[in-house]
Amino acid sequence: MATEEVPYHITAVNDHLKVQLLPELNDSAWDELESLGDTLLTEVKNQQSPSVIIDLTRLDFINSSLVAIVIQVWKLVDEQGGKTAIMNTSEMVEEVLNISGLKKVWFITASEEEAVAHLSQAVKQERIERRRTFSMPILLGIVAVLSAVACFALYISDTLTLDPKIALGATISFSLAGLLLGATALKDRRKNLRILGVVVLISSLVLGGLGLFKLI
């Protein structure tokens, strides 16, 4: 989707999102640039693509305010678990990125083909890593919650042969484990796993609270 009313274009390149910044952005006042930046961030956030190409090839130079906008886009993509590649052909822009230390952090190329290839490989590798490490804290947290449920079910069961305090103590112990593991999962970069972490936390709090209430 190309947007003519604002000084940037957003288009789809294969499975990636391309954000092309136009020279007019360098001439914008800070309040106008900040407003445009917020709009751009919203548009990027609403896209489904996990990878973004930030195209600076139309720029002959880049001021510090515009660099800040690019950094915000990069951070937003990173927070969503995506990948970013920068396209640039200007020596002046390259010098600014080099001085600011961003050249060491970002993948920068003059070719759209190289940017697409880099992102495709990075996304592929990320998916492989996600399958390898789904998130051990989440898995263990889910196990802890299910174990707490089982122990509390034993407590309320008419066929319980164990000491009720043992069942309640186990419920509380598994709930505490769920709380710790759920809190750890909240640090994960993947949004869906953070949501699961919240579910584990809430479930552990409820079960632990019930166990403690009954025990007291």
C-alpha positions as CSV (number, residue, x, y, z in Angstrom):
1,M,0.0,0.0,0.0
2,A,1.6,3.3,-1.1
3,T,0.7,6.5,0.7
4,E,1.1,9.7,-1.3
5,E,-0.2,12.1,1.4
6,V,2.7,11.5,3.7
7,P,6.5,11.6,3.1
8,Y,7.0,7.9,3.2
9,H,5.8,4.8,1.2
10,I,4.8,1.5,2.7
11,T,4.8,-1.4,0.3
12,A,5.0,-5.2,0.4
13,V,8.1,-6.9,-1.0
14,N,7.6,-10.7,-1.1
15,D,6.7,-11.6,2.5
16,H,8.4,-8.4,4.0
17,L,7.2,-4.9,4.6
18,K,9.2,-2.1,3.0
19,V,9.1,1.4,4.5
20,Q,10.6,4.0,2.1
21,L,11.4,7.3,3.7
22,L,11.3,10.4,1.4
23,P,13.6,13.5,1.5
24,E,10.7,15.7,2.7
25,L,11.1,14.2,6.1
26,N,14.4,15.9,6.6
27,D,12.7,19.3,6.2
28,S,9.9,18.6,8.6
29,A,9.7,20.5,11.9
30,W,10.2,18.3,15.0
31,D,6.5,18.4,16.1
32,E,5.4,17.5,12.6
33,L,8.1,14.8,12.3
34,E,7.0,13.4,15.7
35,S,3.4,13.2,14.5
36,L,4.4,11.6,11.3
37,G,6.6,9.2,13.2
38,D,3.7,8.1,15.5
39,T,1.5,7.6,12.4
40,L,4.3,5.5,10.7
41,L,4.8,3.4,13.9
42,T,1.0,2.7,14.0
43,E,1.0,1.6,10.4
44,V,4.0,-0.7,10.9
45,K,2.5,-2.1,14.1
46,N,-0.8,-3.0,12.2
47,Q,1.1,-4.9,9.6
48,Q,1.2,-8.7,9.7
49,S,4.8,-9.0,8.4
50,P,7.4,-9.9,11.0
51,S,10.2,-8.4,8.9
52,V,10.8,-4.8,7.7
53,I,13.0,-3.2,5.1
54,I,13.7,0.5,6.0
55,D,14.6,2.1,2.6
56,L,16.8,5.2,3.0
57,T,17.9,5.3,-0.7
58,R,15.9,8.4,-1.5
59,L,17.8,10.4,1.2
60,D,21.0,12.4,0.5
61,F,21.4,13.0,4.2
62,I,19.6,12.2,7.4
63,N,19.2,14.4,10.4
64,S,19.2,13.3,14.0
65,S,15.4,13.5,14.4
66,L,14.9,11.2,11.5
67,V,17.5,8.8,12.8
68,A,15.4,8.7,16.0
69,I,12.3,7.8,13.9
70,V,14.2,4.9,12.2
71,I,15.4,3.7,15.6
72,Q,11.8,3.7,16.9
73,V,10.7,1.6,13.9
74,W,13.5,-0.8,14.5
75,K,12.8,-1.2,18.2
76,L,9.1,-1.7,17.5
77,V,9.8,-4.5,15.0
78,D,12.3,-6.0,17.4
79,E,9.8,-6.0,20.3
80,Q,7.3,-7.8,18.0
81,G,10.0,-10.5,17.4
82,G,10.6,-9.3,13.8
83,K,13.7,-8.5,11.8
84,T,14.9,-5.3,10.1
85,A,17.2,-4.6,7.2
86,I,18.3,-1.1,6.1
87,M,18.7,0.0,2.5
88,N,21.1,2.9,1.8
89,T,23.1,4.3,-1.1
90,S,24.2,7.7,0.3
91,E,27.7,8.2,1.7
92,M,26.5,11.0,4.0
93,V,23.7,8.9,5.4
94,E,26.2,6.0,5.9
95,E,28.6,8.4,7.8
96,V,25.8,9.4,10.1
97,L,24.9,5.8,10.8
98,N,28.5,5.0,11.3
99,I,29.1,7.8,13.8
100,S,26.0,6.9,15.8
101,G,27.2,3.3,16.0
102,L,24.1,2.0,14.2
103,K,26.1,0.6,11.4
104,K,27.5,-2.1,13.8
105,V,23.9,-3.0,14.9
106,W,21.9,-3.0,11.7
107,F,22.3,-5.0,8.5
108,I,22.8,-2.3,5.8
109,T,22.8,-2.9,2.1
110,A,22.3,-0.9,-1.1
111,S,20.4,-3.8,-2.8
112,E,16.8,-4.7,-2.2
113,E,17.6,-8.3,-3.2
114,E,20.2,-8.5,-0.5
115,A,17.9,-7.0,2.0
116,V,15.2,-9.5,1.1
117,A,17.6,-12.4,1.2
118,H,18.9,-11.4,4.6
119,L,15.5,-11.0,6.1
120,S,14.3,-14.3,4.6
121,Q,17.2,-16.1,6.1
122,A,16.9,-14.4,9.5
123,V,13.2,-15.1,9.7
124,K,13.8,-18.8,8.7
125,Q,16.5,-19.1,11.4
126,E,14.2,-17.4,14.0
127,R,11.4,-19.9,13.3
128,I,13.9,-22.8,13.6
129,E,15.1,-21.5,17.0
130,R,11.5,-21.0,18.2
131,R,10.6,-24.6,17.4
132,R,13.8,-25.7,19.2
133,T,13.1,-23.6,22.3
134,F,9.3,-23.1,22.5
135,S,9.9,-21.7,26.0
136,M,10.9,-24.0,28.8
137,P,9.5,-21.7,31.5
138,I,6.1,-21.8,29.8
139,L,6.1,-25.5,29.4
140,L,7.1,-26.0,33.1
141,G,4.6,-23.4,34.2
142,I,1.8,-25.1,32.4
143,V,2.8,-28.4,34.0
144,A,3.0,-26.7,37.5
145,V,-0.6,-25.3,37.0
146,L,-2.0,-28.6,35.9
147,S,-0.3,-30.3,38.9
148,A,-1.8,-27.7,41.2
149,V,-5.2,-28.4,39.7
150,A,-4.7,-32.1,40.2
151,C,-3.7,-31.7,43.8
152,F,-6.6,-29.4,44.6
153,A,-9.0,-31.9,42.9
154,L,-7.6,-34.6,45.2
155,Y,-8.3,-32.3,48.1
156,I,-12.0,-31.8,47.3
157,S,-12.4,-35.4,46.2
158,D,-14.6,-37.7,48.3
159,T,-12.2,-40.6,47.7
160,L,-9.1,-38.8,49.0
161,T,-6.9,-41.2,51.0
162,L,-4.1,-38.7,51.7
163,D,-3.9,-36.2,54.5
164,P,-5.8,-33.1,53.1
165,K,-3.0,-30.9,54.3
166,I,-0.6,-32.7,52.1
167,A,-2.8,-32.1,49.1
168,L,-3.2,-28.5,49.9
169,G,0.5,-28.1,50.6
170,A,1.3,-29.6,47.2
171,T,-1.3,-27.3,45.6
172,I,0.4,-24.2,47.1
173,S,3.9,-25.5,46.2
174,F,3.0,-26.1,42.5
175,S,1.2,-22.7,42.4
176,L,4.4,-20.9,43.7
177,A,6.4,-22.7,41.0
178,G,3.8,-21.6,38.4
179,L,4.1,-18.0,39.6
180,L,7.9,-18.0,39.2
181,L,7.8,-19.7,35.8
182,G,5.0,-17.4,34.6
183,A,6.9,-14.3,35.7
184,T,10.0,-15.6,33.8
185,A,7.9,-16.1,30.7
186,L,6.9,-12.4,30.7
187,K,10.4,-11.5,29.7
188,D,10.1,-13.5,26.4
189,R,10.1,-11.4,23.2
190,R,7.2,-13.3,21.7
191,K,3.9,-11.8,22.5
192,N,1.9,-15.1,22.4
193,L,4.3,-16.6,25.0
194,R,4.0,-13.5,27.2
195,I,0.2,-13.9,27.1
196,L,0.6,-17.5,28.1
197,G,2.9,-16.3,30.9
198,V,0.1,-14.0,32.2
199,V,-2.4,-17.0,32.1
200,V,0.0,-19.1,34.1
201,L,0.5,-16.3,36.6
202,I,-3.2,-15.7,37.1
203,S,-4.0,-19.4,37.3
204,S,-1.2,-19.9,39.8
205,L,-2.4,-17.0,41.9
206,V,-6.0,-18.3,42.0
207,L,-5.0,-21.9,42.8
208,G,-2.4,-20.8,45.4
209,G,-4.9,-18.5,47.0
210,L,-7.5,-21.3,47.2
211,G,-5.0,-23.7,48.7
212,L,-3.8,-21.2,51.3
213,F,-7.4,-20.2,52.2
214,K,-8.4,-23.8,52.7
215,L,-5.2,-24.6,54.6
216,I,-5.7,-21.7,57.0
